[in-house]
Amino acid sequence: MQHALEYALIDSNAPINERTLRVKDQTLLVKDQTLLDKIRVREASIVAKFFA
């Protein structure tokens, strides 16, 4: 979860609206990563069934 670590390093001196945008970007990145992980798990199970 590298994104979560980067999320913790958000510059607290940035203007509020800029900080909010960065938080939203990080949240989207985490959601994308979660979807990719789910897809990979599904692909792996499909391949496993195919070769079983």
C-alpha atoms as an extended CHARMM CRD file, in Angstrom:
* protein
*
        52  EXT
         1         1  MET       CA              0.0000000000        0.0000000000        0.0000000000  PROA      1               0.0000000000
         2         2  GLN       CA              2.5240000000        2.5940000000       -1.1090000000  PROA      2               0.0000000000
         3         3  HSD       CA             -0.2970000000        5.0410000000       -1.8610000000  PROA      3               0.0000000000
         4         4  ALA       CA             -1.3640000000        5.0330000000        1.7740000000  PROA      4               0.0000000000
         5         5  LEU       CA              2.1660000000        5.9820000000        2.8160000000  PROA      5               0.0000000000
         6         6  GLU       CA              2.2700000000        8.8270000000        0.2990000000  PROA      6               0.0000000000
         7         7  TYR       CA             -1.1550000000        9.9100000000        1.5570000000  PROA      7               0.0000000000
         8         8  ALA       CA              0.3320000000       10.3950000000        5.0120000000  PROA      8               0.0000000000
         9         9  LEU       CA              3.0120000000       12.6860000000        3.5970000000  PROA      9               0.0000000000
        10        10  ILE       CA              0.6310000000       15.2920000000        2.1580000000  PROA      10              0.0000000000
        11        11  ASP       CA              2.0840000000       18.7710000000        2.6520000000  PROA      11              0.0000000000
        12        12  SER       CA              0.1330000000       20.2490000000        5.5640000000  PROA      12              0.0000000000
        13        13  ASN       CA              1.2460000000       23.7710000000        4.5330000000  PROA      13              0.0000000000
        14        14  ALA       CA             -0.5950000000       23.5740000000        1.2030000000  PROA      14              0.0000000000
        15        15  PRO       CA             -3.8250000000       25.5750000000        0.8500000000  PROA      15              0.0000000000
        16        16  ILE       CA             -6.9130000000       23.6580000000        2.0040000000  PROA      16              0.0000000000
        17        17  ASN       CA             -8.4340000000       23.1850000000       -1.4790000000  PROA      17              0.0000000000
        18        18  GLU       CA             -5.1250000000       21.9180000000       -2.8850000000  PROA      18              0.0000000000
        19        19  ARG       CA             -4.8030000000       19.4680000000        0.0150000000  PROA      19              0.0000000000
        20        20  THR       CA             -8.3740000000       18.2520000000       -0.5540000000  PROA      20              0.0000000000
        21        21  LEU       CA             -7.6400000000       17.5890000000       -4.2310000000  PROA      21              0.0000000000
        22        22  ARG       CA             -4.5500000000       15.5830000000       -3.3270000000  PROA      22              0.0000000000
        23        23  VAL       CA             -6.5460000000       13.5090000000       -0.8520000000  PROA      23              0.0000000000
        24        24  LYS       CA             -9.1470000000       12.7960000000       -3.5600000000  PROA      24              0.0000000000
        25        25  ASP       CA             -6.3840000000       11.7960000000       -5.9970000000  PROA      25              0.0000000000
        26        26  GLN       CA             -4.8870000000        9.4110000000       -3.4310000000  PROA      26              0.0000000000
        27        27  THR       CA             -8.3030000000        7.9000000000       -2.7150000000  PROA      27              0.0000000000
        28        28  LEU       CA             -8.8690000000        7.2650000000       -6.4280000000  PROA      28              0.0000000000
        29        29  LEU       CA             -5.4220000000        5.6760000000       -6.7490000000  PROA      29              0.0000000000
        30        30  VAL       CA             -6.1850000000        3.3400000000       -3.8480000000  PROA      30              0.0000000000
        31        31  LYS       CA             -9.5550000000        2.4050000000       -5.3910000000  PROA      31              0.0000000000
        32        32  ASP       CA             -7.8580000000        1.7320000000       -8.7530000000  PROA      32              0.0000000000
        33        33  GLN       CA             -5.2690000000       -0.4630000000       -7.0620000000  PROA      33              0.0000000000
        34        34  THR       CA             -7.9880000000       -2.4120000000       -5.2480000000  PROA      34              0.0000000000
        35        35  LEU       CA             -9.8270000000       -3.0220000000       -8.5340000000  PROA      35              0.0000000000
        36        36  LEU       CA             -6.6150000000       -4.1650000000      -10.2280000000  PROA      36              0.0000000000
        37        37  ASP       CA             -5.9480000000       -6.5790000000       -7.3760000000  PROA      37              0.0000000000
        38        38  LYS       CA             -9.4790000000       -8.0140000000       -7.6560000000  PROA      38              0.0000000000
        39        39  ILE       CA             -9.0710000000       -8.4390000000      -11.4320000000  PROA      39              0.0000000000
        40        40  ARG       CA             -5.7040000000      -10.1830000000      -10.9700000000  PROA      40              0.0000000000
        41        41  VAL       CA             -7.1980000000      -12.5900000000       -8.4270000000  PROA      41              0.0000000000
        42        42  ARG       CA            -10.0530000000      -13.3960000000      -10.8170000000  PROA      42              0.0000000000
        43        43  GLU       CA             -7.6930000000      -13.9200000000      -13.7440000000  PROA      43              0.0000000000
        44        44  ALA       CA             -5.5240000000      -16.2070000000      -11.6450000000  PROA      44              0.0000000000
        45        45  SER       CA             -8.5150000000      -18.3310000000      -10.6140000000  PROA      45              0.0000000000
        46        46  ILE       CA             -9.7460000000      -18.5450000000      -14.2270000000  PROA      46              0.0000000000
        47        47  VAL       CA             -6.3020000000      -19.6660000000      -15.4090000000  PROA      47              0.0000000000
        48        48  ALA       CA             -6.1180000000      -22.1880000000      -12.5680000000  PROA      48              0.0000000000
        49        49  LYS       CA             -9.5090000000      -23.6620000000      -13.5490000000  PROA      49              0.0000000000
        50        50  PHE       CA             -8.5020000000      -23.7790000000      -17.2020000000  PROA      50              0.0000000000
        51        51  PHE       CA             -5.3610000000      -25.7950000000      -16.4900000000  PROA      51              0.0000000000
        52        52  ALA       CA             -6.8550000000      -27.9630000000      -13.7450000000  PROA      52              0.0000000000
